[in-house]
């Protein structure tokens, strides 16, 4: 909840063995404008989902100012679809940021 270094300075690019990591971002529209108890409830839901995937999640950052969740994971087939889908299941307004195929 406190300011920190810019995200690009904190993001890991490789794991402890030097293997590249992958990432995805999600937008949670209007999250910062919600009452504090609803923000905390949303954060708890995100934490629960990320905990279920703890073996592959390396880093997660929720920027309330931008309403953006950034997650860094170990490359695993289907993970960058399944993990955001699990978050979206718990937080239906959460949208995966993606580029057209």
C-alpha positions, 0 to 999 in steps of 0.5 A: 500500500506504500509507494515503491520503486517503478515496476520495471525495476522490481520485475524479475526477468529470469528465475534462480536458474536463469530461465526466462519468466513470463507475465500477464496483466489484468485490469480491475476497473474502478477498484481504487474507487471502492470502499476500503473493505471491498478493496481488501476483499478483492485483494484477499481473493487475488491472494487466495488464487495466487496461493493455489498457483504458488509453485509457479507464481514468482511475483505479483503486484497490484497497483491500486492507482492504476487498477492493474494486477501484474503477475510474473510466472514460470512458463507453463503451458496454459498457465497464462490463460488458466491463472487469469481465468481463475482470478476472473472467476473470483473477480468477474470484473477483472480483465486480462490485458492482451494483444490481438492474435 
